Amino acid sequence: MSEENRQIARDSLFLMADLRVDGLEGESRIKVRNLSPGGMMGEGALRIVRGTSVKVNIRNIGWVPGAVAWVQDNRFGVAFGVEIDPKLARVNVGAAEADTPRFVRTHEALYSPDTSALRKI
């Protein structure tokens, strides 16, 4: 890894994410240890090799394509194919939904009844 890449700011955090590995069926649950606009460090009990194409489902962001940049024991780095806003992953899920455009919200989020307006009997 070049010294220039190590200077990019990373957010240290702990959150769970789903990982799809190119060529493997299903998804693996992984821990995200740090996150930056261009990549992340993950940890999980799966065997992957450098250069493998992956997609990571990050909370409040969605599926992000990338490639494995390095592997060491059960930790690995992923270089994203697109830049993300890592601060979105820190936002509480409910708070993020309030800012989510209506056309991408779930049916439940759009049509859940407002019980505060109901008459008490």
Sine and cosine of phi, psi and omega as CSV:
sin_phi,cos_phi,sin_psi,cos_psi,sin_omega,cos_omega
0.00,0.00,0.72,-0.70,-0.06,-1.00
-0.97,0.25,0.43,-0.90,0.01,-1.00
-0.88,0.47,-0.54,0.84,-0.01,-1.00
-0.88,0.48,-0.65,0.76,0.01,-1.00
-0.93,0.36,-0.49,0.87,-0.03,-1.00
-0.95,0.31,-0.25,0.97,-0.02,-1.00
-1.00,0.08,-0.15,0.99,-0.01,-1.00
-0.94,0.34,0.73,-0.69,-0.02,-1.00
-0.90,0.43,0.70,-0.71,0.02,-1.00
-0.81,-0.59,0.60,-0.80,0.08,-1.00
-1.00,-0.05,0.88,-0.48,0.11,-0.99
-0.98,0.19,0.76,-0.65,-0.01,-1.00
-0.33,-0.94,0.07,-1.00,0.09,-1.00
-0.68,-0.73,0.92,-0.39,0.11,-0.99
-0.53,-0.85,0.36,-0.93,-0.01,-1.00
-1.00,-0.06,0.52,-0.85,0.03,-1.00
-0.54,-0.84,0.27,-0.96,0.09,-1.00
-0.97,-0.24,0.62,-0.79,-0.03,-1.00
-0.81,-0.58,0.78,-0.62,0.14,-0.99
-0.96,-0.28,0.80,-0.60,0.00,-1.00
-0.96,-0.27,0.79,-0.61,0.00,-1.00
-0.83,0.56,0.80,-0.61,0.03,-1.00
1.00,-0.06,-0.15,0.99,0.03,-1.00
-0.91,-0.41,0.58,-0.82,0.05,-1.00
-0.97,0.24,0.55,-0.84,0.15,-0.99
0.98,0.22,-0.21,-0.98,-0.04,-1.00
-0.80,-0.60,0.44,-0.90,0.08,-1.00
-0.90,-0.43,0.64,-0.77,0.07,-1.00
-1.00,0.07,0.80,-0.60,-0.03,-1.00
-0.78,-0.63,0.27,-0.96,0.11,-0.99
-0.98,-0.18,0.73,-0.68,0.10,-1.00
-0.99,-0.12,0.87,-0.49,-0.05,-1.00
-1.00,-0.06,-0.58,0.82,0.14,-0.99
-0.49,-0.87,0.37,-0.93,-0.16,-0.99
-0.57,-0.82,0.69,-0.72,0.07,-1.00
-0.69,-0.72,0.14,-0.99,0.03,-1.00
-0.85,0.53,-0.50,0.86,-0.08,-1.00
-0.96,-0.26,-0.03,1.00,-0.02,-1.00
0.03,-1.00,-0.12,-0.99,-0.04,-1.00
-0.42,-0.91,0.29,-0.96,0.19,-0.98
-0.92,-0.38,0.78,-0.62,0.01,-1.00
-0.88,-0.48,0.26,-0.97,0.02,-1.00
-0.63,-0.77,0.73,-0.69,0.01,-1.00
-0.10,-0.99,0.27,-0.96,-0.02,-1.00
-1.00,-0.02,0.92,0.39,0.07,-1.00
-0.63,-0.78,0.42,-0.91,-0.02,-1.00
-0.97,-0.24,0.92,-0.39,0.05,-1.00
-0.74,-0.67,0.33,-0.94,-0.01,-1.00
-0.84,-0.55,0.39,-0.92,0.02,-1.00
-0.83,0.56,0.67,-0.74,0.03,-1.00
1.00,-0.07,-0.20,0.98,-0.01,-1.00
-0.93,0.36,0.70,-0.71,0.07,-1.00
-0.97,0.24,0.69,-0.73,0.00,-1.00
-0.65,-0.76,0.23,-0.97,0.18,-0.98
-0.73,-0.69,0.70,-0.71,-0.03,-1.00
-0.87,-0.48,0.78,-0.63,0.05,-1.00
-1.00,-0.09,0.98,-0.20,-0.07,-1.00
-0.98,-0.18,0.73,-0.69,-0.02,-1.00
-0.76,0.64,0.72,-0.69,0.02,-1.00
0.92,0.38,-0.02,1.00,-0.01,-1.00
-0.90,-0.43,-0.71,0.70,-0.02,-1.00
0.97,-0.24,-0.28,-0.96,-0.05,-1.00
-0.97,0.23,0.82,-0.57,-0.01,-1.00
-0.87,-0.49,0.83,-0.55,0.04,-1.00
-0.98,0.22,0.48,-0.88,0.03,-1.00
-0.16,-0.99,-0.17,-0.99,0.02,-1.00
-0.64,-0.77,0.55,-0.83,0.02,-1.00
-0.94,0.35,0.84,-0.54,-0.05,-1.00
-1.00,-0.06,-0.52,0.85,0.01,-1.00
-0.35,-0.94,0.38,-0.92,0.04,-1.00
-0.67,-0.74,0.72,-0.69,0.09,-1.00
-0.56,-0.83,0.93,-0.37,-0.06,-1.00
0.83,0.55,-0.85,-0.53,-0.02,-1.00
-0.99,-0.16,0.21,0.98,0.04,-1.00
-0.94,-0.35,0.45,-0.89,-0.03,-1.00
-0.41,-0.91,0.41,-0.91,0.05,-1.00
-0.95,-0.30,0.60,-0.80,0.06,-1.00
-0.84,-0.54,0.80,-0.59,0.12,-0.99
-1.00,-0.07,0.87,-0.48,-0.02,-1.00
-0.96,0.29,0.51,-0.86,0.07,-1.00
-0.99,0.16,-0.30,0.95,0.04,-1.00
-0.69,-0.73,0.46,-0.89,0.05,-1.00
-0.98,0.18,0.56,-0.83,0.03,-1.00
-0.85,-0.53,0.15,-0.99,0.14,-0.99
-0.97,-0.23,0.98,-0.18,-0.08,-1.00
-0.89,0.45,-0.34,0.94,0.02,-1.00
-0.91,0.42,-0.45,0.89,0.02,-1.00
-0.89,0.46,-0.54,0.84,-0.02,-1.00
-0.93,0.37,-0.37,0.93,0.00,-1.00
-1.00,0.08,-0.31,0.95,-0.03,-1.00
-0.94,0.35,0.68,-0.73,0.06,-1.00
-0.85,0.52,0.58,-0.81,-0.08,-1.00
-0.84,0.54,-0.70,0.71,0.00,-1.00
-0.88,0.47,-0.65,0.76,0.00,-1.00
-0.92,0.39,-0.60,0.80,0.00,-1.00
-0.92,0.39,-0.58,0.82,-0.01,-1.00
-0.89,0.45,-0.58,0.82,0.00,-1.00
-0.89,0.46,-0.51,0.86,0.00,-1.00
-1.00,-0.05,-0.08,1.00,-0.03,-1.00
-0.97,0.24,0.75,-0.66,0.04,-1.00
-0.84,0.55,0.58,-0.82,-0.07,-1.00
-0.81,0.58,-0.64,0.77,-0.10,-1.00
-0.93,0.35,-0.21,0.98,0.04,-1.00
-0.93,-0.37,0.04,1.00,0.04,-1.00
-0.97,0.23,0.43,-0.90,0.03,-1.00
-0.95,0.31,0.34,-0.94,0.04,-1.00
-0.83,0.55,-0.69,0.73,-0.01,-1.00
-0.88,0.47,-0.64,0.77,-0.01,-1.00
-0.92,0.38,-0.54,0.84,-0.03,-1.00
-0.99,0.17,-0.60,0.80,-0.19,-0.98
-0.88,-0.48,0.30,0.95,0.07,-1.00
-0.95,0.32,0.70,-0.72,-0.09,-1.00
-0.92,0.38,0.56,-0.83,0.08,-1.00
-1.00,0.01,0.98,-0.18,-0.09,-1.00
-0.96,0.27,-0.24,0.97,0.00,-1.00
-0.93,0.35,-0.40,0.92,-0.03,-1.00
-1.00,0.01,-0.08,1.00,-0.02,-1.00
-0.97,0.24,0.57,-0.82,0.04,-1.00
-0.97,0.23,0.71,-0.71,0.02,-1.00
-0.99,0.16,0.72,-0.70,0.07,-1.00
-0.81,-0.59,0.00,0.00,0.00,0.00
